[in-house]
Amino acid sequence: MGVAAEAHNVKILGSGTEYIVLGHGFGTDQSLWKHFVPYLVDDYRVVLYDNMGAGTTNPEFFDFDRYSTLEGYASDLLAILEELQVESCIFVGHSVSGMIGAIASIARPDLFTKLVMVGASPRYLNDVDYYGGFEQEELNQLFDAMAANYKSWCSGFAPLVVGGDMESVAVQEFSRTLFNMRPDIGLMVSRTIFQSDMRHILNLVSVPCHIIQAEKDMAVPVVISEYLHQNIAAQSIVEVVSTEGHLPQLSSPDIVIPVLLEHVHLEIEARR
């Protein structure tokens, strides 16, 4: 494996000629996709990787300048695809990875046949004629709480984001991966994401997009899926799924995985 593949803990599973690349969101790692992968491996080559800064990556490799913008993560994704000699893929990006995939696809549209965005948002802050879901004051409070006591912040943030109680397996799983991040890196990554504004790039996306959004998501208002649909230049499809939470592939796999499979055009009997 190459340098990028090793640094990002790349795993390649399954067989087939077409690649599916799975990108995770903030506070998680590639284990986020554990319920989805078994349905893909018979028909696709599945590429799993961790974004730099995830608790599974070496914190020494985290470059605070590089990851002050989402472009740094998009460059990593392109480096991984280049090392693996992937000529085209379906990219499934959860949360921030939806935008990371969009940025990468603008640089190299030839590498992507389709982008599937799950709970993605181009901007989290409210603006004139734009509802992102957060005011700056709310974000400042979030950053202050992270800086003051990261462990305590994790235990409060996880159930809010997952949309459940602390007893649920999905909440425990998200708490674990969130807590695995080094606190200063966790704070930096959350700042980069929550302060990002990618609205200006949407009209440059030329790869077809499938936008999947939970009906109730504390991180991304449901209206964002329609905003993406209206502003992405390429052909796009929106599906709002009747689930709650920002990590529905973890918390409601029975509902979300059939939807994901449909959008990657995988015609197989769901196996249990």
LOMAR-872661 format. One record per residue (C-alpha): x, y, z; residue number from 1. Coordinates in pm, 1 decimal, padded with zeros to 6 digits, m for minus. Each point is the difference from the previous one (the first is absolute). Layout:
N
<panu <X,Y,Z>,NUM>
...
***
This chain:
272
<panu <00000.0,00000.0,00000.0>,1>
<panu <00107.7,00353.6,m00070.4>,2>
<panu <00066.3,00279.2,00247.8>,3>
<panu <m00349.7,00152.4,m00020.2>,4>
<panu <m00174.3,m00337.0,00017.5>,5>
<panu <00199.3,m00095.5,00308.5>,6>
<panu <m00051.5,00333.3,00175.9>,7>
<panu <m00376.4,m00020.8,m00052.8>,8>
<panu <m00031.5,m00369.4,00097.5>,9>
<panu <m00135.5,m00090.6,m00343.7>,10>
<panu <m00176.2,m00334.6,m00031.9>,11>
<panu <m00113.9,m00151.8,m00329.6>,12>
<panu <m00270.0,m00264.5,00027.0>,13>
<panu <m00210.5,m00195.9,m00245.3>,14>
<panu <00025.3,m00069.9,m00367.9>,15>
<panu <m00136.2,00137.6,m00324.5>,16>
<panu <00121.5,00255.5,m00246.8>,17>
<panu <m00172.1,00308.2,00140.2>,18>
<panu <00128.8,00179.6,00306.2>,19>
<panu <m00209.1,00144.3,00281.0>,20>
<panu <00191.9,00235.7,00228.9>,21>
<panu <m00150.1,00076.7,00342.8>,22>
<panu <00086.5,00324.1,00182.3>,23>
<panu <m00104.2,00064.4,00362.2>,24>
<panu <m00093.7,00317.5,00186.8>,25>
<panu <00125.4,00185.1,00307.6>,26>
<panu <00066.0,m00200.7,00313.3>,27>
<panu <m00026.0,m00338.4,m00169.6>,28>
<panu <00227.3,m00228.3,m00201.8>,29>
<panu <m00048.7,m00268.0,m00265.3>,30>
<panu <m00182.0,m00223.4,00253.7>,31>
<panu <m00300.3,00227.5,m00062.0>,32>
<panu <m00068.0,m00208.9,m00313.9>,33>
<panu <00006.4,m00342.5,00168.8>,34>
<panu <m00370.7,m00071.4,m00063.7>,35>
<panu <00024.9,00105.4,m00366.2>,36>
<panu <00318.3,m00173.4,m00116.3>,37>
<panu <m00132.3,m00360.6,00012.1>,38>
<panu <m00258.3,00089.5,m00265.7>,39>
<panu <00265.1,00136.7,m00236.3>,40>
<panu <00286.8,m00248.1,00003.8>,41>
<panu <m00150.1,m00256.3,m00241.1>,42>
<panu <m00044.0,00252.4,m00280.0>,43>
<panu <00249.2,00279.5,00061.0>,44>
<panu <00351.9,00070.9,00110.7>,45>
<panu <m00056.5,00202.2,00314.1>,46>
<panu <00259.2,00254.7,00114.0>,47>
<panu <m00016.2,00104.2,00364.4>,48>
<panu <00225.6,00267.3,00147.4>,49>
<panu <00027.4,00232.1,00300.5>,50>
<panu <00014.0,00376.5,m00030.9>,51>
<panu <00316.6,00141.8,00152.3>,52>
<panu <m00072.6,00098.7,00359.0>,53>
<panu <m00228.7,m00296.4,00067.9>,54>
<panu <00100.0,m00181.5,00319.3>,55>
<panu <00127.5,m00291.6,m00207.3>,56>
<panu <00257.7,00215.6,m00183.5>,57>
<panu <00341.4,00108.4,00128.2>,58>
<panu <m00044.1,00345.9,00157.4>,59>
<panu <00358.5,00081.9,m00100.2>,60>
<panu <m00117.9,00005.5,m00364.2>,61>
<panu <m00266.2,00262.8,00071.8>,62>
<panu <00112.0,00326.2,m00161.6>,63>
<panu <m00198.8,00283.5,00157.7>,64>
<panu <00055.0,00227.9,m00301.7>,65>
<panu <m00092.5,m00261.7,m00260.1>,66>
<panu <m00321.6,m00092.9,00180.9>,67>
<panu <m00113.6,00354.2,00066.9>,68>
<panu <m00200.8,m00034.7,m00323.3>,69>
<panu <m00193.4,m00287.1,m00155.5>,70>
<panu <00230.6,00011.0,m00303.9>,71>
<panu <00268.4,m00174.8,00208.6>,72>
<panu <m00230.9,m00298.5,00047.6>,73>
<panu <m00098.2,m00001.1,m00368.0>,74>
<panu <00370.0,m00012.3,m00096.0>,75>
<panu <00038.9,m00302.5,00228.3>,76>
<panu <m00290.3,m00176.0,m00170.7>,77>
<panu <00151.9,00062.7,m00344.4>,78>
<panu <00339.4,m00123.8,00122.2>,79>
<panu <m00158.8,m00323.4,00124.1>,80>
<panu <m00180.9,m00057.3,m00331.8>,81>
<panu <00321.4,00068.3,m00190.8>,82>
<panu <00202.6,m00243.8,00210.6>,83>
<panu <m00262.7,m00270.8,m00041.9>,84>
<panu <m00016.6,00076.3,m00374.0>,85>
<panu <m00377.3,00040.9,00017.6>,86>
<panu <m00113.3,00135.0,m00336.4>,87>
<panu <m00363.6,00054.6,00097.0>,88>
<panu <m00217.5,m00055.3,00303.5>,89>
<panu <m00330.1,00065.4,00168.6>,90>
<panu <00081.8,00214.5,00302.2>,91>
<panu <m00228.1,m00017.9,00303.8>,92>
<panu <00076.1,00287.4,00236.0>,93>
<panu <m00158.4,00041.6,00340.7>,94>
<panu <m00033.1,00347.4,00152.3>,95>
<panu <00315.7,00205.1,m00072.6>,96>
<panu <00120.3,m00271.1,m00241.2>,97>
<panu <m00292.4,00091.0,m00225.5>,98>
<panu <00164.9,00339.0,m00055.8>,99>
<panu <00349.9,m00152.8,m00008.7>,100>
<panu <m00119.3,m00225.9,m00282.9>,101>
<panu <m00151.1,00299.5,m00180.6>,102>
<panu <00329.0,00193.4,00019.4>,103>
<panu <00198.3,m00303.2,m00120.8>,104>
<panu <m00246.4,m00055.9,m00286.3>,105>
<panu <00045.4,00356.6,m00123.0>,106>
<panu <00376.7,m00051.2,m00018.0>,107>
<panu <m00029.3,m00345.8,m00162.1>,108>
<panu <m00350.8,m00063.0,m00139.5>,109>
<panu <00136.6,m00294.9,m00198.8>,110>
<panu <00055.3,m00197.9,00321.8>,111>
<panu <m00362.2,00009.3,00116.1>,112>
<panu <m00306.7,m00149.7,m00167.6>,113>
<panu <m00233.1,00102.1,00281.0>,114>
<panu <00003.2,00176.9,00336.1>,115>
<panu <m00233.2,m00125.4,00270.7>,116>
<panu <m00027.4,00255.3,00281.1>,117>
<panu <m00141.5,m00107.4,00335.5>,118>
<panu <m00084.2,00283.8,00239.4>,119>
<panu <00224.5,00246.8,m00184.1>,120>
<panu <m00012.3,00377.6,00037.9>,121>
<panu <00182.3,00276.2,m00190.1>,122>
<panu <m00026.3,00240.7,00297.3>,123>
<panu <m00109.7,m00049.3,00361.2>,124>
<panu <m00033.5,00368.5,00092.0>,125>
<panu <m00316.9,00191.7,m00073.4>,126>
<panu <00039.2,00284.1,m00248.9>,127>
<panu <m00219.9,00249.9,m00178.9>,128>
<panu <m00263.0,m00209.0,m00184.2>,129>
<panu <00173.1,m00320.2,00109.6>,130>
<panu <m00083.4,m00234.2,00286.5>,131>
<panu <00297.4,m00211.5,00102.2>,132>
<panu <m00132.0,m00080.4,00346.6>,133>
<panu <00251.3,00182.5,00222.7>,134>
<panu <00074.5,00353.0,00119.7>,135>
<panu <00362.2,00098.5,00060.6>,136>
<panu <m00065.1,00033.7,00373.2>,137>
<panu <m00114.4,m00364.5,00016.5>,138>
<panu <00315.1,m00113.4,m00178.1>,139>
<panu <00218.6,00207.4,00232.0>,140>
<panu <m00163.7,m00170.5,00298.9>,141>
<panu <00062.8,m00339.7,m00159.5>,142>
<panu <00370.0,00080.7,m00058.1>,143>
<panu <00037.4,00138.0,00355.1>,144>
<panu <m00153.8,m00316.1,00148.1>,145>
<panu <00235.0,m00219.2,m00206.1>,146>
<panu <00302.2,00202.2,00113.5>,147>
<panu <m00104.8,m00000.7,00367.5>,148>
<panu <m00064.0,m00373.9,00043.3>,149>
<panu <00009.0,m00214.3,m00311.0>,150>
<panu <m00109.8,m00323.9,00168.5>,151>
<panu <m00300.1,00163.0,00164.4>,152>
<panu <m00089.7,00173.4,m00328.5>,153>
<panu <00011.5,m00335.2,m00188.1>,154>
<panu <m00245.3,m00164.2,00239.1>,155>
<panu <m00251.0,00282.5,m00052.0>,156>
<panu <00052.3,00044.7,m00374.4>,157>
<panu <m00025.6,m00366.9,m00104.0>,158>
<panu <m00368.0,m00062.1,00092.2>,159>
<panu <m00099.9,00336.5,m00150.6>,160>
<panu <00159.1,m00084.2,m00333.2>,161>
<panu <m00105.7,m00364.1,m00015.8>,162>
<panu <m00348.9,00081.2,00122.0>,163>
<panu <m00042.2,m00252.8,00278.2>,164>
<panu <00079.4,m00066.1,00361.0>,165>
<panu <00340.2,m00090.7,00140.9>,166>
<panu <m00106.5,m00364.5,00022.9>,167>
<panu <m00027.9,m00048.1,m00374.6>,168>
<panu <00278.4,m00190.9,m00174.3>,169>
<panu <00030.7,00271.8,m00268.0>,170>
<panu <00051.3,00271.0,00265.1>,171>
<panu <00262.0,m00211.6,00174.9>,172>
<panu <00174.8,m00065.8,m00330.6>,173>
<panu <00006.4,00370.5,m00093.4>,174>
<panu <00114.9,00093.4,00353.2>,175>
<panu <00288.6,m00244.8,m00036.4>,176>
<panu <00126.2,00132.0,m00335.0>,177>
<panu <m00055.1,00362.1,00104.0>,178>
<panu <00193.1,m00051.6,00323.9>,179>
<panu <00284.1,m00172.5,m00190.5>,180>
<panu <00088.3,00329.6,m00170.3>,181>
<panu <00274.3,00202.2,00165.2>,182>
<panu <m00186.2,00295.1,00159.8>,183>
<panu <00196.4,00276.5,m00176.4>,184>
<panu <m00049.2,m00176.0,m00335.2>,185>
<panu <m00370.6,m00055.3,00071.9>,186>
<panu <m00041.4,00372.2,00067.9>,187>
<panu <00191.5,00097.6,m00313.9>,188>
<panu <m00196.2,m00237.7,m00222.9>,189>
<panu <m00335.1,00114.9,00137.6>,190>
<panu <00098.1,00365.4,m00057.4>,191>
<panu <00104.0,m00073.3,m00358.2>,192>
<panu <m00328.2,m00178.2,m00072.1>,193>
<panu <m00247.7,00221.0,00184.3>,194>
<panu <00155.9,00324.2,m00132.4>,195>
<panu <00026.9,m00127.7,m00357.1>,196>
<panu <m00199.3,00151.0,m00286.3>,197>
<panu <m00003.8,m00206.6,m00317.3>,198>
<panu <m00305.8,00158.4,m00161.7>,199>
<panu <00215.4,00161.6,m00269.0>,200>
<panu <00129.3,m00334.5,m00132.8>,201>
<panu <m00335.8,m00169.8,m00053.8>,202>
<panu <m00044.9,00143.1,m00349.2>,203>
<panu <00335.7,m00153.3,m00100.0>,204>
<panu <m00101.7,m00358.1,00082.9>,205>
<panu <m00044.0,m00190.4,m00327.6>,206>
<panu <m00038.2,m00353.4,00140.5>,207>
<panu <m00355.8,m00127.9,00065.5>,208>
<panu <m00094.9,00026.1,00369.0>,209>
<panu <m00237.2,m00203.1,00212.6>,210>
<panu <m00088.8,00189.8,00317.6>,211>
<panu <m00125.2,m00205.3,00294.8>,212>
<panu <m00120.6,00182.6,00308.0>,213>
<panu <m00159.7,m00108.1,00329.5>,214>
<panu <m00333.5,00167.1,00067.2>,215>
<panu <00121.5,00117.7,00340.5>,216>
<panu <00369.6,00083.2,00040.2>,217>
<panu <00134.4,00242.5,00261.1>,218>
<panu <00308.6,00075.9,m00211.1>,219>
<panu <m00167.2,00047.5,m00339.9>,220>
<panu <m00352.5,00141.0,m00046.1>,221>
<panu <m00207.9,m00194.2,m00251.1>,222>
<panu <m00028.9,00311.5,m00224.1>,223>
<panu <00373.6,m00032.7,m00075.9>,224>
<panu <m00066.2,m00304.1,m00221.3>,225>
<panu <m00222.7,00214.8,m00220.6>,226>
<panu <00259.3,00281.7,00001.6>,227>
<panu <00264.4,m00243.6,m00128.1>,228>
<panu <m00241.4,m00131.6,m00262.1>,229>
<panu <m00073.9,00352.1,m00128.1>,230>
<panu <00362.8,00120.8,m00001.4>,231>
<panu <00207.6,m00296.2,m00116.9>,232>
<panu <00061.1,00044.6,m00372.5>,233>
<panu <m00007.5,m00370.4,m00078.7>,234>
<panu <m00309.3,m00215.9,m00007.8>,235>
<panu <m00107.6,m00077.8,00356.1>,236>
<panu <m00258.8,m00209.1,00181.7>,237>
<panu <m00118.6,00057.9,00357.0>,238>
<panu <m00136.9,m00261.7,00235.8>,239>
<panu <m00114.0,00097.4,00348.3>,240>
<panu <m00005.1,m00307.5,00220.8>,241>
<panu <m00244.4,m00026.4,00290.7>,242>
<panu <00270.4,m00041.3,00264.9>,243>
<panu <00144.4,00212.4,00276.2>,244>
<panu <00363.0,00087.6,00058.2>,245>
<panu <00314.4,00098.5,m00186.8>,246>
<panu <00142.8,m00354.4,m00023.6>,247>
<panu <m00299.2,m00196.8,m00131.6>,248>
<panu <00219.2,m00271.0,m00155.4>,249>
<panu <00106.8,m00080.8,00357.0>,250>
<panu <m00321.7,00071.6,00193.0>,251>
<panu <m00264.5,m00114.0,m00254.3>,252>
<panu <00180.1,m00241.6,m00234.2>,253>
<panu <m00316.2,m00197.6,m00081.7>,254>
<panu <m00157.8,00313.0,m00146.1>,255>
<panu <00301.6,00173.1,m00150.3>,256>
<panu <00201.9,m00282.6,m00152.8>,257>
<panu <m00268.7,m00102.5,m00254.2>,258>
<panu <m00015.4,00368.2,m00104.0>,259>
<panu <00379.0,00018.2,m00036.3>,260>
<panu <00003.0,m00322.6,m00201.3>,261>
<panu <m00267.9,00132.5,m00230.5>,262>
<panu <00203.5,00314.2,m00060.8>,263>
<panu <00316.8,m00187.9,m00086.4>,264>
<panu <m00219.2,m00213.8,m00229.2>,265>
<panu <00074.6,m00323.4,00169.3>,266>
<panu <m00267.1,m00248.3,m00100.3>,267>
<panu <00039.5,m00275.2,00254.2>,268>
<panu <m00219.8,m00164.1,00256.4>,269>
<panu <00081.2,00148.0,00335.6>,270>
<panu <00174.4,m00276.7,00187.9>,271>
<panu <m00026.0,m00032.2,00374.6>,272>
***
